[in-house]
Amino acid sequence: MGMELWQEKAQVLIEALPYIQRFNGKIIVVKYGGSAMIDRQLQQSVITDVALLKLVGFRPIIVHGGGKEISRWVKKIGMEPRFINGLRVTDEPTIEIAEMVLNKVNKGLVQMMESLGVKAVGISGKDGDTLRVEKKLSDGRDIGYVGEVKALNPDLLLTLMDNDFIPVICPIGMDDQFQSYNINADDAACAIARAVGAEKLAFLTDIEGVYRDPLRPETLISELTVDEAKEFLGTGHVGGGMLPKLQNCIEAIEAGVSRVHILDGRIEHCLLLEFFTNKGIGTAILSNTESRYYHEED
């Protein structure tokens, strides 16, 4: 039994080899949010995965959210969080709280990464003029200091990676008047992936992936080409938070990202399971010119 276990471990490493070879030296962007951010064990799992990806030759960038923590602090000072169409209404006190909380989260992630012996630098989109934004409206309604990325300067990110650091980015940017704005972390990750020419973009979520029927777990879709994703959006079966996420995936692919992954961040080591195994665990969206994923159908 002991030898079988060791052989099984060896098989896992062998299965990972073609993926390590293919993506060695390639940039991957991980959008980190949801339950994986508030559960300490899951947090450790994600950071360990990213550290391992770095050590086997990938060039990772982390873009993180912090919405639940922001809401907790908003309530702490006696305010009630407000949302319109899923976007946080961000007045002046709220943007101050958001920036404070996101920077605290940011440095905590850097600390965890450094504890694993991997060099990391935490920045916001304000650093190096990385994320330049304009005011975002929600169906024509002003929702305060919520920004939409209009320009991205990748120089700082590329400099950090060229010097062996993992950039850890919180989604705060500035407009042309240098006012701070909160940015949806999915939007920020998508813009960053496009600007740095990422090979992969992974969204960690609180669902297993994209379903043909959200009420039937067995309808999880392992792979979609970008054309199939557009067709699926047209069916009207995609709703809630998955709709903008899938639209972000399509935009990223059309901007040159080869593969976008939607993963369940509640599963420990979800990044390794998706990137390094033949079957994967989430949904991969790929460009029409890409061959089908290494995932081999049984």
KOLVEX-865960 format. One line per 2 residues: their letters; for each residue z, x negated, y of C-alpha. Coordinates in steps of 0.1 Angstrom, whole numbers, plus 5000, padded with zeros to 4 digits. Example, Ala and Ser with C-alpha at 12.3 -4.5 7.8 and 13.67 -1.06 7.14 Angstrom:
# residues 2
AS = 5078,4877,4955  5071,4863,4989
# end
This chain:
# residues 298
MG = 5000,5000,5000  5008,4972,5024
ME = 4974,4955,5018  4956,4988,5024
LW = 4974,4992,5057  4963,4957,5068
QE = 4927,4963,5057  4928,4996,5077
KA = 4939,4977,5108  4911,4951,5102
QV = 4886,4979,5100  4897,4993,5133
LI = 4890,4959,5149  4856,4956,5133
EA = 4847,4991,5145  4856,4981,5181
LP = 4835,4949,5180  4801,4964,5191
YI = 4817,4982,5220  4835,4951,5231
QR = 4802,4932,5229  4782,4959,5248
FN = 4806,4964,5276  4819,4929,5281
GK = 4817,4920,5318  4809,4957,5327
II = 4828,4977,5354  4847,5008,5342
VV = 4864,5032,5366  4894,5052,5353
KY = 4906,5082,5372  4942,5085,5363
GG = 4960,5118,5368  4976,5149,5353
SA = 5004,5148,5327  4997,5112,5319
MI = 5011,5103,5353  5045,5120,5350
DR = 5054,5113,5313  5067,5078,5312
QL = 5055,5072,5276  5020,5083,5284
QQ = 5021,5063,5316  5029,5032,5296
SV = 5001,5041,5271  4974,5043,5298
IT = 4984,5011,5316  4985,4993,5282
DV = 4950,5006,5274  4937,4994,5308
AL = 4954,4960,5303  4938,4956,5269
LK = 4904,4966,5282  4907,4939,5309
LV = 4918,4913,5283  4888,4919,5260
GF = 4863,4915,5289  4859,4948,5307
RP = 4863,4949,5345  4885,4980,5351
II = 4893,4998,5383  4921,5025,5384
VH = 4919,5054,5409  4950,5075,5407
GG = 4961,5109,5420  4997,5121,5425
GK = 4994,5158,5434  5024,5169,5414
EI = 5046,5142,5430  5033,5151,5465
SR = 5042,5188,5459  5077,5178,5447
WV = 5083,5159,5479  5068,5186,5501
KK = 5093,5210,5486  5121,5185,5491
IG = 5117,5187,5529  5118,5225,5528
ME = 5080,5232,5529  5059,5251,5504
PR = 5027,5235,5491  4996,5256,5499
FI = 4962,5255,5483  4928,5270,5491
NG = 4902,5270,5463  4922,5243,5445
LR = 4924,5220,5476  4958,5212,5492
VT = 4962,5224,5527  4972,5191,5544
DE = 4988,5194,5578  5003,5165,5597
PT = 5037,5164,5579  5019,5168,5545
IE = 4995,5139,5551  5025,5116,5560
IA = 5042,5127,5527  5010,5123,5507
EM = 5004,5088,5520  5040,5078,5514
VL = 5041,5092,5478  5007,5079,5468
NK = 5016,5044,5479  5049,5045,5460
VN = 5030,5056,5429  5004,5029,5435
KG = 5029,5001,5436  5047,5015,5405
LV = 5014,5012,5385  5008,4977,5398
QM = 5044,4968,5387  5037,4981,5352
ME = 5004,4962,5350  5020,4930,5361
SL = 5047,4934,5335  5020,4932,5308
GV = 5008,4899,5322  4977,4913,5339
KA = 4971,4907,5376  4967,4938,5397
VG = 4965,4947,5434  4973,4981,5448
IS = 4953,4993,5478  4944,5026,5495
GK = 4909,5035,5506  4920,5024,5541
DG = 4921,4988,5531  4889,4969,5538
DT = 4874,5002,5551  4868,5010,5514
LR = 4867,5048,5518  4853,5062,5550
VE = 4856,5100,5552  4848,5131,5572
KK = 4867,5163,5573  4863,5185,5543
LS = 4861,5223,5547  4869,5249,5520
DG = 4843,5276,5523  4841,5270,5560
RD = 4879,5270,5564  4898,5241,5580
IG = 4924,5228,5555  4937,5200,5576
YV = 4936,5163,5568  4915,5166,5536
GE = 4886,5141,5536  4852,5140,5519
VK = 4839,5105,5512  4808,5098,5534
AL = 4806,5060,5530  4821,5034,5506
NP = 4824,4997,5512  4828,4980,5478
DL = 4834,4944,5492  4871,4944,5487
LL = 4870,4958,5452  4843,4933,5441
TL = 4862,4904,5456  4894,4914,5438
MD = 4876,4918,5404  4857,4885,5409
ND = 4892,4869,5413  4905,4884,5381
FI = 4925,4912,5396  4925,4949,5386
PV = 4922,4971,5417  4945,5001,5417
IC = 4934,5026,5444  4952,5056,5459
PI = 4928,5081,5475  4937,5079,5512
GM = 4908,5071,5536  4900,5071,5573
DD = 4875,5089,5595  4855,5073,5623
QF = 4886,5078,5646  4908,5059,5621
QS = 4928,5091,5612  4942,5091,5577
YN = 4929,5118,5552  4939,5127,5517
IN = 4909,5126,5493  4906,5145,5460
AD = 4911,5117,5434  4881,5129,5413
DA = 4858,5127,5443  4872,5092,5452
AC = 4867,5079,5416  4831,5093,5415
AI = 4822,5076,5448  4838,5043,5438
AR = 4820,5043,5404  4786,5049,5422
AV = 4792,5022,5448  4803,4994,5424
GA = 4776,5002,5398  4801,5011,5371
EK = 4789,5013,5335  4816,5039,5327
LA = 4837,5065,5345  4866,5081,5327
FL = 4885,5111,5339  4920,5116,5323
TD = 4928,5153,5323  4951,5178,5307
IE = 4924,5192,5284  4906,5178,5254
GV = 4872,5178,5271  4844,5203,5277
YR = 4843,5234,5254  4814,5258,5248
DP = 4841,5285,5246  4874,5275,5263
LR = 4893,5299,5240  4880,5282,5208
PE = 4892,5245,5204  4866,5239,5177
TL = 4838,5243,5202  4847,5210,5219
IS = 4814,5192,5229  4814,5155,5220
EL = 4783,5146,5240  4760,5160,5267
TV = 4730,5145,5284  4729,5151,5321
DE = 4702,5177,5316  4723,5195,5290
AK = 4753,5194,5313  4732,5210,5341
EF = 4720,5237,5317  4756,5243,5305
LG = 4767,5247,5341  4740,5273,5346
TG = 4754,5294,5317  4784,5304,5338
HV = 4808,5294,5310  4824,5266,5331
GG = 4852,5276,5354  4884,5265,5370
GM = 4890,5228,5375  4863,5218,5350
LP = 4835,5231,5373  4839,5204,5401
KL = 4847,5178,5375  4815,5184,5356
QN = 4796,5184,5388  4812,5150,5397
CI = 4801,5137,5363  4765,5148,5369
EA = 4765,5132,5404  4779,5099,5390
IE = 4752,5098,5362  4724,5105,5387
AG = 4738,5077,5409  4734,5052,5381
VS = 4767,5054,5361  4756,5052,5324
RV = 4784,5073,5308  4811,5095,5321
HI = 4840,5105,5298  4864,5135,5301
LD = 4895,5127,5281  4928,5143,5273
GR = 4953,5120,5290  4981,5136,5270
IE = 4969,5118,5239  4984,5083,5236
HC = 4959,5055,5239  4931,5080,5247
LL = 4910,5053,5264  4910,5030,5234
LE = 4902,5059,5210  4872,5070,5231
FF = 4858,5036,5240  4863,5018,5207
TN = 4858,5043,5179  4826,5058,5165
KG = 4837,5094,5169  4856,5093,5201
IG = 4881,5121,5212  4867,5137,5244
TA = 4834,5146,5259  4809,5120,5270
IL = 4782,5128,5295  4753,5103,5295
SN = 4720,5098,5313  4688,5112,5298
TE = 4675,5077,5292  4706,5066,5273
SR = 4704,5067,5235  4730,5089,5219
YY = 4764,5074,5220  4776,5049,5193
HE = 4794,5080,5180  4778,5085,5146
ED = 4778,5120,5132  4793,5122,5097
# end
